[in-house]
Amino acid sequence: MGRLLLNTVPHSARTLYYLRYRVAVVFFILALFQQQHLYLTSRQALSEKYSATDFSSHNEGDLQARSWQPYDESSKLEEELIANRASWKVLGEGWEGKVFAYGDSVIKTFTPGRSPFRNCAPDATKWPTEIPASLQFGGAAADEANATKNGFLPVRAHFMASTTPGEPAEWHLVTPLLKGGNLRSLANNLSSEATPMAYSQVDGRYRPAFNQLLENLGTLHRAGYCHDDIKPANIFVQDESHWAIGDLGNIREVSHPYHSSRIWKDNDQLGDCRANDVLRALQTYLKFIQSSVADEDDFNAALYEGQTPLSRLFWWTLADAPHMSANELRQRSISEHPLAETKVDDRVPVPARPHPFLSLFSEREAVKRATDHALMTRMDERSVRLWGMVWLFGVPQPDLC
């Protein structure tokens, strides 16, 4: 009966039915291949990002000695901190763990299983990369509570301990508490003053600190490493003239595979991670100034005019960004003195002033959106995590120690 009904269908209709069926099958196969391609490339990108930072060629023996053999001051501080855990004040909480303050110390904890520990500790267990990186560049200095070393935070102590009885032990990293907070909190304080400064005044006050920050960043680069996460929340304020580079958990050697990964390229990062750090440092400084004033419209407009010392510095740097070094930007920053005159200079490679898009935005709003985009330092890996099925399989784990 069914065959009889099929025979009653016109030949042209049957042909169209089979054609649609075959096209659907082809599309399904192509979609399956594309999904597998995205899955594999995404897993590869995540594996590259979470592979270990190589400290082996940079005084490995000295680093291991400093990182694993506790000294008296460190042991005493560890005992004091654990005994007074109830008095720790929560400063913040993120995916990787929590940050606390106690006395003149900051304690950062790392929750196991959240973000894979990338590096091997000297006892062949896994530990956060931030610990050996901080020891490498900040050193161990438990007796210098509020000091920095070459613009980096020293390590006062590091240890494993349970946060609550019966819970697995977590890594703890202890560094000095800098009373000035970070650039984000400093900007909030400046913008909340009864009479906030103009952006040129903020620049005039803090440009020396920025220049010193570039010198410290150059120290990191000359050692063969990149920070990979320069942003306002990771620059800490010792005083008005001294800022410290913090949160070293993303430090990687220049040749690290992450710097050519899909995640890196999808976020439009520069091919040379050192130049990328330098550009992000300038974006961070400009974002700090933008956030420090009560009304950012003057800053946004001046940035796109390209005639003030600060805006000239930005657009000149952006034009040469792929090959910019920390030292070269520092020299340019010194020459473009914050209090120098505003002048018309046709050599400044300023883009066309942004105009409202189909009248949806006023020119003021269009300039603001364009400025925010130009100063953005966010790194997004959501699509890679989605296609890599992190929700099901987790993040690819680095090789075992």
Secondary structure, DSSP 8 states (H G I E B T S, - for coil): -HHHHHHHS-HHHHHHHHHHHHHHHHHHHHHHHHHHHHHHHHHHHHHHHTS----TTTTHHHHHHHHHS--HHHHHHHHHHHHTGGG-EEEEE-SS-EEEEETTEEEEEE-TTTS---EE-TTSSEE-THHHHHHHHT-B-TT-TT--BTTB--B-EEEEEESSTTS-EEEEEEEE--TT-BHHHHHHHHHTSSS---HHHHHHHHHHHHHHHHHHHHHHHHTTEE-S--SGGGEEEEETTEEEE--GGG-EETT-GGGGSHHHHHTT--SSHHHHHHHHHHHHHHHHHHHHSS--HHHHHHHHHT-SHHHHHHHHHHHTGGG--HHHHHHHHHHS-TTS-----TTS--------STTSS-HHHHHHHHHHHHT------HHHHHHTTHHHH-S------
